[in-house]
């Protein structure tokens, strides 16, 4: 399991302590995204970050802390989230198959039968 350690551009205060680093302990799962997409979080949508990051951060970040972060910290947290997808090769995950719409049935003729027809 990959973790991402994010060094904040400027420290934030959580429970009375100054925090310089936040660990994203794991990649979120689908239901933790709620009505947001991974792209919303990856683009730095503040509402998406505030919804998703509290579920995967250590120390725990309340959504209000994320909404009150400096732009530099938001960018750092977004970059940390995006690192979960480093090395993800879409071409290796998706295969394109061409189909011919005029051929709606498949042939079951054996090679010896097609030789006899020719």
N, C-alpha and C positions, 0 to 999 in steps of 0.2 A: 504494500500500500504506500503510495507516494504522499509525502507531506510537503507543504510549501511554507518556508519561513520568510515572512515579509518584514523587511526593515522599514519602518515608517519614516516618512520625510520629516515629520516633527512628532515628538512624543505626545501621547494622549493620557488622560487620567482615567483609570478604571478602579473603582472601589478605593479611592484615595491614593492609589499608587501610580507613578509615572510608568508608562509602558512604551518601549521603543520597538518591540517586535511582536508580531502576531503570527501564530502558526495556524495555517489552514490544514487541519489534521487529516482530511480526506476529501475526495471528490464528492460532491453532493449526489444523492440519488434523485430520480425523477420526481417523486412526490414532494421532496424538499424544495423544489422549484416553484411550487404553487402554480399560479397563473403566468409565471414568467418562463422564458426560454433560456437555455444556456447562452444564447446570443445577447439577451438583455443584460445578463451579468457580465459577459465578456466585453460588452461595449461600455460598461461603467454606469448603467442606468441606476441611479441612486436608490430608487424604490426597490429594484431587484436586488441590489447589494444588501440593503437593509433587511430584506426578507430572507435571503439565502445565507449570508455569511454568519449570522448568529448561530446557525445550526452546525457549522463546521469549524468554528474558531476556538483557539485556546490562547490566552484566556478568553472566556466568554465575552463577546462584544454585544451589548444590547443594541437594538436597532437605532435607538436615539443617538448612541455614540457614533454610529456610522453616518447617520444623517448630519451630525455636527462636525464631521471630520473636515480637515482642510482638503483642498483640491489635490495637493500632492499626495496626501495619505489615501485618498480615494483612488488615485491613479496607481499607487503602489498595491493596494488591495486588489484592484482589477487585474494588474499584471500578475499578481500571485495566483489568482483564479485561473488566468489564461495559461499558466505554466502547467496545469494539469493536462493540457492537450498538446504539449510539445511532443513531437515525434509521432503524433497521430496522423497516419497517412490515409487520407480519404480514398485514394485510388486502390489501396489494398483492402478496403472494407466494402466497396461497392463495385459491382460488375455490371456493365452495360451489355444487354443482349438484344440484338437486332431481330425483329420479327417482320414477316411479310404479311400485311393484312389480307392480301388476296388468297393466301393459303391458310384456310381455316381448318383443314384436316391434315393429319399426318399420314404418310404412306407406311403401310406395313408389308410392302412387297419385298420379298427376299432377293438377294443379288441374283440367284439363279432364275427366278421368275422374270426379272427385268431383262435378263439376257435373252429369254425366250420370246419376249414381246418385241425386241428390236430386230 
